[in-house]
Amino acid sequence: MTHTGPSSDDDALLPLDAVRERPAPAPPARGVPEPAATLPVARIAVDMPLPHLDRPFDYLVPAPLDAEAVPGARVRVRFAGKLVGGFLLERVESSEHEGKLTRLERVVSAEPVLTPEIARLARAVADRYAGTLADVLRLAVPPRHARVEAETPGETGVSSAAVSGVPAPPVSEPGSRTSRGRGPDESQSPSTVPAPPPEAGPWADYPDGEAFLTALAGGGSPRAVWTALPGTGPDGPGWPAAIAVAVRETLRGGRGALVVLPDGKDVALADAALSAVLGPGAHVALTSDLGPAERYRRWLRVARGRVRVAIGTRGAAFAPVGDLGLAVIWDDGDDLHAERLAPYPHAREILALRAHQCRAGLLIGGHARTAEATRLIATGWAGPVLAARETVRARAPRVHPAGDDSELARDEAARAARLPSLAWRALRTGLETGPVLVQVPRRGYLPALACQSCRAPARCGHCGGPLALRGGHAVPYCRWCGRIAGEWRCPACGSARMRAQVVGARRTAEELGRAFPSVQVKTSGKDGVLATVGAARALVVATPGAEPVAEGGYAAAVLLDGWALLGRPDLRVAEETLRRWMNAAALLRPRAELVVLADSSVLAVQALLRWDPVTHAERELAERTELGFPPAVRIATLTGSPGAVREMLGEVALPGGTQVLGPVPIDSPRDDQVRERAMVRAPWEAGPALAAALKGAVGVRSARKAAEVVRVCIDPLDVI
C-alpha cells in the first residue's frame, strides 16, 4: 500500500527528536471552520430553475455541520452571490472541480426529506419533459413546516404492521438488499412459509384477478390495465374496494403501495375503502385541501416509514413510500392528472417511470380506457384485466340513444328537443324508486349567447369575448373581461335580442324543478361538489366529473347535450366523451335505464351501447398511429411570441425524422399579446433525443438571458 505521507504508525519508527522537530500543520484561517473529516464534499441540487444551470454543484461541508448534513436534507448555500435553498443529494470524498469550493452556509433541517429514490425519479421526470430538476422537486417535496418536524415522531395511528394478516416490514440497514426492494424474479427462501391464497373479493369477477393478487402477495411486480365493471350497489361503487384489496395483498408481500386519484371525491371513496380493509391509521391521504401543517405531517409519516400506504391526488405520485411494490392510478384519462406547473408532467407517466425504476407493479384502472394505456398493452409492457362479457352485460345499464330511428318514429320532435319524451319517461320512471342523475356538459346558467335574429355569437364590444348570463334576471356580461353588456346590439343585423346558444347546469336545474315541482333538485358542479346523495327520490343535476355517488345507485340517468361534448375541436374528443359518459353511467344500479342525447351512429355512442371501451380504444390507437398523433409518436409544443418561437426553431438541433408543424397563431384573452405555437413531431423512439434537444435550446436562451420565454410542453393533452 502506498501512503501519500507518513501516518501516526510511521512515527513510531522515527527518532524522538525527528518527531519533535516536524512542523505542525498550518491552522485554518481565522473564522473558517475545518472541513468534515470524512466525505467532505456535498453535491447540492440548488433551487435554481434556470435551464442552463440544471446540474448538481459541489460544496464543502464544514466540520460543525458534519452530523446534520445528511443526504436528503434541506440546506442553504451561496450561489451567484445570493443565499438560496437546495437539497443535499450525496456526499463524496472529492470533487472534480479544480478551484476552491464554497462551504455550506447551514443545514435548514436534518430531516432527510429527499430520498434517493425520489431524487432519481425527479431527475427522470425532468429529462422526460425537458424540464429542470428544481421545478420537479418543487412538485415532489412539500414546503417545510418547522413546528411539525419538531413534534414527537411517535405513532399517531396504527401502522400497516398492525393490519390483520399483513407482516411487519423487515428491519434492515440503508442500502441493504431488503431496503432497496425486491424484484419480481427473486424467489422465496426455502424457510419461507407459503402465503395463503388471497381473498379475491371484487377481483373474483375478473378471470385474471386472482393471478394479479397472487403476484402482489408474492412480492412480484405485475403491470396491468384494468377495465373496471360498472354498477353501484348497496356498498357503493366496486372499484374502491378492489383497489383496497390489491393494496392489502401488496402489504402482505412485504412492500408498500401508492394510489393516485383525480380529485378529492375519489380520494374520499378510496380512503373509506382502505380504512375498511386495512383498518384505521394504516394509510395516509394527501390532498390539496389539507392545510400546510397537516399535509406535511402526513407526508412525514410516509417519509419516516410510519405508514406504507399513501393515497392522494396527482401530487401524491412523488410520495416517498419505502420499498414500493404497487402504484395505482385511477381514471388516467382525467385531465386533473396533468400537472399545471412546469414541466407539466402527467401522473400516469410519473408512476410508470417510478414502477420501472423501483421494479414495482403498476395498475392503471378506469371504466373507460385511454389510448396511452392501450399502447402499453400493445407493446407488451402491461397486460389487460377484463371481466367476462356475461358479467359486463349483467352489470351495465340499459342504454337508449334519443336519436335512434324507433324513437324518432314515435316522437318526431325528439330530434330538435333538448329533453325528448324518452328522457322524460326515463326520469319519471326512475323517480318512482330513487334518485336520478342528469349530466350537463356546461356549468353556469347560460354560458353562451347568440343573436336572436341572425344567430351570430354575442361578443363583447370591448375585448371580443363571449357574452353569458349568470341568472334569469341578470344582465349579459363578458366572460373574458367581466364588463356588463346591457346595451348590446348585434353588429351584423342590429338586433338587441339574444337567445341561448348553450344551456348550463343551473338553467337545466331550474327547468327540471318546474317540470317536477314535488321533487327536490340538487346541483353539483363548480359552485359546490356533492360527494354523496341519499336514497330518497331526487333530481341530481351535475357537470361531468362532479356526479355524486347515490346510496344504492341511481335509478336512471340522462346524458344531455351530447353534441356539446362531441363537437369540441380536440384530438381526444371521442375518448374523453366516452370516458365522461361511462363514469356517470357506472354510478347507476345494474341494468338501470340510461338515455344519451346523441346520434346512435357515433362510434362513442356505439361503444356506450355495447359497453365496450376496449374496442373503441384500440380503434382510436390505430387511427392515431396511422395519422401520426400521440401516443404513437412524441409531440412537443413551443408557445411564445412569434419572434421567440421562430428563433428557437432556427437554433434547435432536432433529431432525425422530426417534423415541425407551424407555427400558427393561437387565441389570447388579451389583444395586445400575439402568441404563436409550433408543434414538433418525432418518432416514439426519438422521444428522449427530442426532449434533450429542446432542453438544450431552452438552456441556450436562458444562458444568454433572452428577453422572451418560450414554453415547452412534451406530449400535452391539448394537442389540437
Number of C-alpha atoms within 10 A of each C-alpha: 3 4 6 6 7 8 9 8 8 9 12 10 9 10 9 10 8 9 12 9 8 8 7 7 6 6 7 10 8 6 6 9 14 15 18 16 11 12 15 21 24 26 20 26 24 23 20 18 15 17 22 18 16 19 15 17 19 23 23 22 29 21 16 13 17 16 11 19 27 21 21 23 22 25 23 22 22 15 14 7 7 9 10 15 21 21 29 27 22 19 21 12 10 12 17 6 10 6 7 8 14 15 20 20 18 17 21 17 18 17 19 20 23 21 17 15 18 20 20 17 24 25 17 19 23 24 18 21 26 26 29 26 29 24 21 25 22 14 20 21 18 16 12 17 14 12 9 17 16 8 9 8 13 8 11 11 14 16 21 27 19 15 19 12 15 18 15 15 20 10 8 11 10 9 9 9 10 15 15 16 20 21 15 17 9 10 11 11 7 7 6 7 8 9 12 9 12 19 14 19 14 20 24 13 17 20 13 16 20 19 16 24 23 22 18 28 26 21 27 25 26 23 25 22 22 22 22 25 26 29 25 23 18 11 10 19 23 19 24 20 23 21 21 22 23 26 29 28 27 28 30 25 21 24 30 26 27 25 27 31 27 22 18 19 19 18 21 18 17 24 22 15 20 26 15 12 16 25 17 18 19 21 26 24 21 24 19 14 9 12 10 14 16 14 20 21 21 20 23 22 23 20 20 16 17 25 26 29 32 26 27 26 22 27 20 24 28 23 24 27 27 24 22 27 32 30 27 26 28 23 25 25 25 17 15 16 24 19 15 11 11 19 23 21 25 22 25 26 17 19 26 20 18 25 22 13 13 21 20 28 29 26 27 25 22 23 25 27 28 26 23 18 25 23 18 17 16 14 9 11 12 20 19 20 20 18 19 11 11 8 13 20 16 14 21 25 28 19 21 22 23 28 21 16 12 9 18 15 11 11 16 11 14 20 17 9 12 14 18 19 16 22 26 15 12 20 24 14 15 22 21 13 14 20 28 30 31 27 27 24 22 22 21 21 21 24 23 23 22 21 23 17 15 13 16 16 19 27 24 22 16 11 15 16 20 20 26 28 20 16 13 11 7 11 14 26 22 23 18 15 15 14 16 16 18 11 8 19 17 21 13 11 12 12 14 14 12 20 15 19 18 18 20 21 25 25 18 21 21 14 11 20 16 11 11 15 9 10 16 14 19 16 23 22 21 12 8 9 17 16 16 13 19 15 17 16 20 22 25 24 27 28 23 21 21 20 25 24 23 27 21 21 28 35 27 29 29 29 24 22 19 18 13 14 21 19 11 12 10 15 15 19 15 20 21 21 21 26 25 21 23 21 18 28 33 23 28 30 25 22 17 21 24 27 24 25 26 23 18 19 11 11 14 24 23 18 18 25 18 14 27 18 22 19 13 23 23 18 15 17 23 15 13 17 14 9 11 16 19 22 19 20 18 23 26 23 23 24 22 23 19 17 11 20 22 17 13 17 17 10 14 16 15 20 17 11 9 16 14 15 12 15 20 12 15 12 10 11 12 12 9 7 11 14 18 22 21 22 21 20 23 24 19 14 10 17 22 15 17 29 25 19 17 26 22 18 21 24 18 17 21 17 13 9 11 12 9 13 16 21 15 25 22 24 21 17 15 11 15 9
